[in-house]
Amino acid sequence: MFSGITFSSFAQKDKKTFQGTITFGITYAGSSLNPAQLAQLPSSQTVTFKECKSKTENVTGPVSTIQIVDGITKTQTVLIDYAGSKFALKYTSQQITEQMANTAMPVVTLTKDTKVIEGFSCKKAILATTQEDGTSKSDTIYYSDEIGCSDLNFSDTFKDVPGAVLEYTTFSPELDAKVAVCVKEVKKAKVSDNAFLIPSDYKEVTEEELKTMFGGGQ
């Protein structure tokens, strides 16, 4: 669900940006889901940053997913661990570009409002999105240009946001709930390039192969 939620910022060669891990808390308000259903939803998200690379980790029920984004090569890798069965999906720059061309992007309005989040200077932006039923919704975010690089946004709905998103609220029609994502913990530390590689115990497959394995093939 939150695989589209990734975090990025301006590329500034002459400026040192944050390197380390940020943990985000995820909360749901006004949902009609029962406690058992809510327990299956992610309550946190961990993102590791190094220059133009990020690694986003989520756990939803029995499924653990990791999204690795490379803003330099404009490529993406998704690692899926389903009850111990581990698979890796790799997406090329061309594949992502074609997918983004068919994705309705929100209209981003940058404001002059600011606030400090866990020591990072952040600015406010409003994202206006037209939904499938023709209605529109507005999401409020706060972003910082002290983390990562702008090209990390190339594959998600924050593409036109000039900074790493550290706070985000939106309404999810699927859940009938307001979803809020905000920083819980910041750990500044040197990150190895190995953190962005596919682990040896993951099997590289295509989307078609993965669908077939789980009974979704034709």
C-alpha positions in Angstrom: 0.0 0.0 0.0 2.7 2.5 0.9 5.2 1.3 -1.7 4.5 4.6 -3.4 5.5 6.5 -0.4 9.2 7.2 -1.0 11.4 10.3 0.2 13.8 12.5 -1.9 15.3 15.9 -2.4 17.3 18.4 -4.5 20.6 17.2 -5.9 23.2 19.6 -4.5 26.8 18.5 -5.3 28.2 21.2 -3.1 26.1 20.4 -0.1 26.4 17.4 2.3 23.0 15.7 2.7 21.8 13.4 5.5 23.1 9.8 5.5 21.4 7.3 7.7 18.0 5.9 8.6 14.7 7.5 9.3 11.8 5.6 10.9 8.3 6.9 10.2 5.1 6.2 12.2 1.9 5.4 10.3 -1.5 6.0 11.9 -5.1 5.6 10.7 -8.0 7.8 11.9 -11.8 7.4 11.3 -11.4 3.9 9.8 -14.3 1.5 9.7 -11.9 -1.4 9.8 -12.0 -3.7 12.8 -9.0 -4.1 15.1 -8.0 -7.4 13.4 -7.9 -5.7 10.0 -6.0 -2.7 11.3 -3.4 -5.0 12.9 -2.5 -6.2 9.3 -1.7 -2.7 8.2 1.8 -1.2 8.6 2.4 0.9 11.6 5.8 2.1 10.7 8.2 2.5 7.7 12.0 2.6 7.7 13.9 4.5 5.0 17.7 4.4 4.6 19.3 7.2 2.6 22.7 7.6 1.0 23.2 10.3 -1.6 20.9 9.5 -4.6 19.8 6.1 -3.2 17.1 5.1 -0.8 15.8 1.8 0.7 12.2 1.8 2.0 11.2 -1.1 4.3 7.5 -2.1 5.1 5.9 -5.0 6.8 2.2 -5.7 6.1 0.9 -8.9 7.8 3.0 -11.8 6.6 4.6 -9.8 3.7 7.8 -7.8 4.1 8.7 -5.5 1.2 11.8 -3.4 0.5 11.9 -0.8 -2.3 15.4 0.3 -3.5 15.5 3.4 -5.6 18.6 4.6 -7.5 18.2 8.2 -8.6 21.3 8.1 -10.7 20.4 5.2 -12.9 16.6 5.8 -12.6 16.1 2.2 -11.7 14.1 0.4 -8.9 14.2 -2.9 -7.2 11.5 -4.4 -5.1 12.3 -7.2 -2.6 9.4 -9.4 -1.4 9.5 -11.8 1.5 6.3 -13.7 1.8 6.4 -16.1 4.8 10.1 -16.9 4.0 9.7 -17.1 0.2 12.0 -14.3 -1.1 11.7 -12.7 -4.6 13.3 -9.7 -6.3 11.7 -7.6 -9.0 13.9 -5.2 -11.1 12.5 -2.3 -13.0 14.5 -0.5 -15.7 14.4 3.2 -16.4 12.4 2.6 -19.5 9.8 0.5 -17.7 9.4 3.1 -15.0 9.1 6.0 -17.6 6.3 4.1 -19.4 4.5 3.4 -16.2 4.7 7.0 -15.0 3.4 8.2 -18.4 0.2 6.4 -17.6 0.0 7.7 -14.0 -2.1 10.8 -13.1 0.2 13.0 -11.1 -1.0 15.5 -8.4 -0.7 19.2 -8.9 1.9 20.5 -6.4 1.5 23.9 -4.8 4.6 25.0 -2.8 3.9 27.4 0.1 6.1 29.6 2.3 5.0 27.9 5.5 7.8 26.2 7.3 8.5 24.1 10.4 11.3 22.1 11.9 10.9 18.3 12.1 13.5 16.4 14.1 16.1 19.0 13.4 15.4 19.3 9.6 14.1 22.6 8.2 11.0 21.7 6.2 8.6 23.5 3.9 4.9 22.9 3.4 3.3 21.8 0.1 -0.2 21.0 -1.0 -0.9 18.1 -3.4 -4.2 18.3 -5.3 -5.3 15.0 -6.9 -8.3 14.2 -9.1 -9.7 10.9 -8.1 -11.3 8.2 -10.3 -14.9 9.4 -9.5 -14.0 12.9 -10.7 -13.7 14.5 -7.2 -10.6 16.1 -6.0 -8.7 15.8 -2.7 -5.8 17.8 -1.2 -2.9 16.3 0.8 -0.6 18.3 3.0 3.1 17.4 3.2 6.3 18.9 4.7 9.5 18.3 2.9 13.2 19.0 3.4 16.1 19.4 0.9 18.6 18.3 3.5 18.2 14.6 2.5 19.0 12.6 -0.6 18.6 14.1 -4.1 15.6 15.3 -6.2 16.0 12.3 -8.6 14.9 9.9 -5.9 11.3 11.1 -6.6 11.4 10.1 -10.2 9.1 7.1 -9.8 6.4 8.2 -7.3 3.6 10.7 -6.7 6.1 13.1 -5.0 7.9 13.6 -8.3 7.3 17.4 -8.4 8.0 17.9 -4.7 11.5 19.4 -4.3 12.5 17.7 -1.1 12.4 14.6 1.2 8.9 14.2 2.6 9.0 14.0 6.4 5.3 14.4 7.2 2.3 13.4 5.1 -1.4 13.1 5.5 -3.9 11.8 3.0 -7.4 10.2 2.9 -7.5 6.6 1.7 -10.8 5.6 0.0 -9.8 2.0 0.2 -9.5 2.1 4.0 -12.1 4.8 4.5 -9.5 6.4 6.8 -7.2 9.4 7.1 -3.6 8.1 7.0 -0.8 10.1 8.6 2.9 9.4 8.1 5.4 11.3 10.3 9.0 10.9 11.6 9.5 8.8 14.8 13.2 8.4 14.9 16.3 9.7 13.1 19.7 7.8 13.1 22.6 9.5 11.4 25.2 7.0 10.4 27.5 6.0 7.5 25.6 3.7 5.1 27.4 1.0 3.1 26.7 0.7 -0.7 25.9 -3.0 0.1 22.7 -1.9 1.7 21.3 -1.3 -1.7 22.2 -4.6 -3.3 19.9 -7.7 -3.7 20.7 -10.2 -1.0 21.9 -13.6 -2.2 18.9 -15.4 -0.7 16.4 -13.5 -3.0 15.4 -15.1 -6.3 15.1 -12.6 -9.2 11.8 -13.0 -11.1 9.6 -11.0 -13.4 6.1 -9.8 -12.5 4.6 -12.4 -14.8 6.5 -15.2 -13.1 5.5 -13.9 -9.6 1.8 -13.8 -10.6 2.1 -17.4 -11.9 3.7 -18.6 -8.7 0.8 -17.2 -6.6 -2.0 -18.3 -8.9 -2.5 -15.1 -10.8 -1.3 -16.3 -14.2 -3.5 -16.9 -17.2 
